[in-house]
Amino acid sequence: MKLIRTVVVVDRGNLLDSDQWKAMYGAYAMALRQVVHPAGSTQFTIRKKTKKLLPDGTPSSQWNRNGVVPIKTQFLANLEKLDWRSERPTGFDPNSTALRNAHEKANVLLKDYPGDHTFRIDDRDWSEVFSTKVGDFDFFKEMADGVRCVIEWETGNISSSHRSMNKLCLMMLAGLVEIGVVILPSRLLYAHLTDRIGNWRELSPYLPLWHHIGHSMERALLTVAVVEHDELTDDPSIPYLPQGSDGRSAEGAAKSL
């Protein structure tokens, strides 16, 4: 698999020039290059989507597509060899300094309408009304000098990609993460994977919003990396990557573009 671009969305504190970023970039770029298909090959060759056939042999409105779980599984295994940890829990204690920092930097003041109650982070009832859980990070590693680095692999649906960007921004505002990368498919790759997954074309219009949020961060580097197949083929000897069995995967497999 190839890395076709890494876009810097936020760089506060000149982390882009740091040794920690260079080490992180080298790690995920190497882990991506080592993602191959079929097994035993030296590159990532993906089968083109094709119409499923009806019993009489005519094309249907449904598609044969590639699943995404095997790609993430390979990437995870490659990163683990480089001492990255997977599924790092994250979230805030309602009374934590980190949560207070995130809200104070964003100047959070919420009102209850049509009542006149104002919510602040130090209110006693804050944790009774608002949740502080934001889900696990895909991959985590603490670099030299305590620089905390996160990689989010985004081949879930496009809503999941937005959550990953929002989660990283929140953690950076709180000072819990310094460097974050969200990896997602290019438009060309996306077309041959499970339908409606996150992809560069659909996420990129929102990057100015996250860039603006970055002005409230003290020290943070947020990037988006775009990946693509090495080769696209209609060779029937190249198997489709298997899809998951959950409802969203089954639904995506049935849809047409």
Beta strands, then each sheet from edge to edge (+ up, - down):
strand 1: 2-12
strand 2: 45-47
strand 3: 50-53
strand 4: 59-64
strand 5: 85-88
strand 6: 110-111
strand 7: 118-119
strand 8: 137-142
strand 9: 148-153
strand 10: 179-185
strand 11: 220-228
strand 12: 231-233
sheet 1: 1+ 11- 10- 9- 8+ 5-
sheet 2: 2+ 12+
sheet 3: 3+ 4-
sheet 4: 6+ 7-
end
